[in-house]
Amino acid sequence: MEKIGIFYGPAEGSSTEKVAQKVAEQIGGEKSDLVPVKDATAKDLKKYTNLIFGISTVGKETWNGDPPPGDWDKFRIELDKTDFQGKLVAMFCLGDQITYPRHFADALGMLAEKLIPKQAEIIGYVDPNEYTFEESQGIYERKFIGLPIDEDFEAHLTDERIRNWLDRILPRFK
Ligand SMILES: Cc1cc2nc3c(=O)[nH]c(=O)nc-3n(C[C@H](O)[C@H](O)[C@H](O)COP(=O)(O)O)c2cc1C
């Protein structure tokens, strides 16, 4: 298997960073690189056929004005410059299903909207029945288009969720 690029944001003590590190640990060995998106460019993305993207959902409607720009806002432009044909992309997304049940893990949908038209092969869909929520922009074909992780209310399930997800996606990587 070629090395996996784990591109994640926000960085610096965020839950997303914690989960990205857990993902890398569970993959094990030297089989992945952890790349904070705040410093990354399209050139970095180009190096990998196998990609894992990590993001968190910080809903716009919870702010009085626009939310402060996050690491992914800048990196989105780098996604636009990237040719995803032939690349395999799996995504995980931090969210909180109890406080934000109508917007749970919405950021998955934001990433999917970018990646689908660019012909990325998205792997690692997840059964929504494993969560308690009402609506999410991350649902495609009745499944989450990536792995939601709820560190606020179900942190005890995080390790197991990562394990089950990796068991399914690692054999798919090239
Ligand atoms: C202001 C604010 C807005 C949030 N909005 C959402 C939301 O719309 N949907 C959701 O699933 N989680 C939402 N969350 C929960 C975060 O996604 C969750 O706490 C996550 O673990 C944060 O990860 P981070 O530290 O990597 O940013 C919100 C959290 C905050 C503080």
The ligand as an SDF file (V2000), in Angstrom:
LIG
                    3D

 31 33  0  0  0  0  0  0  0  0999 V2000
  -19.6700   27.5390   17.8570 C   0  0  0  0  0  0  0  0  0  0  0  0
  -19.7890   26.0640   17.5710 C   0  0  0  0  0  0  0  0  0  0  0  0
  -20.6290   25.6450   16.5670 C   0  0  0  0  0  0  0  0  0  0  0  0
  -20.7700   24.2600   16.2930 C   0  0  0  0  0  0  0  0  0  0  0  0
  -21.6090   23.8600   15.2960 N   0  0  0  0  0  0  0  0  0  0  0  0
  -21.7570   22.5270   15.0410 C   0  0  0  0  0  0  0  0  0  0  0  0
  -22.6350   22.0920   14.0120 C   0  0  0  0  0  0  0  0  0  0  0  0
  -23.2850   22.8710   13.3130 O   0  0  0  0  0  0  0  0  0  0  0  0
  -22.7360   20.7400   13.7970 N   0  0  0  0  0  0  0  0  0  0  0  0
  -22.0300   19.8150   14.5410 C   0  0  0  0  0  0  0  0  0  0  0  0
  -22.1690   18.6270   14.2860 O   0  0  0  0  0  0  0  0  0  0  0  0
  -21.1850   20.2200   15.5280 N   0  0  0  0  0  0  0  0  0  0  0  0
  -21.0350   21.5420   15.7890 C   0  0  0  0  0  0  0  0  0  0  0  0
  -20.1720   21.9440   16.7820 N   0  0  0  0  0  0  0  0  0  0  0  0
  -19.4580   20.9380   17.5950 C   0  0  0  0  0  0  0  0  0  0  0  0
  -18.0220   20.7300   17.1250 C   0  0  0  0  0  0  0  0  0  0  0  0
  -17.9640   20.2440   15.7940 O   0  0  0  0  0  0  0  0  0  0  0  0
  -17.3340   19.7320   18.0500 C   0  0  0  0  0  0  0  0  0  0  0  0
  -17.2580   20.2560   19.3520 O   0  0  0  0  0  0  0  0  0  0  0  0
  -15.9680   19.2870   17.5650 C   0  0  0  0  0  0  0  0  0  0  0  0
  -15.4790   18.2540   18.4040 O   0  0  0  0  0  0  0  0  0  0  0  0
  -14.9720   20.4360   17.5010 C   0  0  0  0  0  0  0  0  0  0  0  0
  -13.7860   19.9550   16.9400 O   0  0  0  0  0  0  0  0  0  0  0  0
  -12.4740   20.8950   16.7950 P   0  0  0  0  0  0  0  0  0  0  0  0
  -11.9760   21.1510   18.2050 O   0  0  0  0  0  0  0  0  0  0  0  0
  -11.5160   20.0620   16.0130 O   0  0  0  0  0  0  0  0  0  0  0  0
  -12.9260   22.1210   16.0510 O   0  0  0  0  0  0  0  0  0  0  0  0
  -20.0290   23.3110   17.0610 C   0  0  0  0  0  0  0  0  0  0  0  0
  -19.1710   23.7580   18.0800 C   0  0  0  0  0  0  0  0  0  0  0  0
  -19.0480   25.1160   18.3360 C   0  0  0  0  0  0  0  0  0  0  0  0
  -18.1200   25.5450   19.4450 C   0  0  0  0  0  0  0  0  0  0  0  0
  1  2  1  0
  2  3  1  0
  2 30  2  0
  3  4  2  0
  4  5  1  0
  4 28  1  0
  5  6  2  0
  6  7  1  0
  6 13  1  0
  7  8  2  0
  7  9  1  0
  9 10  1  0
 10 11  2  0
 10 12  1  0
 12 13  2  0
 13 14  1  0
 14 15  1  0
 14 28  1  0
 15 16  1  0
 16 17  1  0
 16 18  1  0
 18 19  1  0
 18 20  1  0
 20 21  1  0
 20 22  1  0
 22 23  1  0
 23 24  1  0
 24 25  2  0
 24 26  1  0
 24 27  1  0
 28 29  2  0
 29 30  1  0
 30 31  1  0
M  END
$$$$
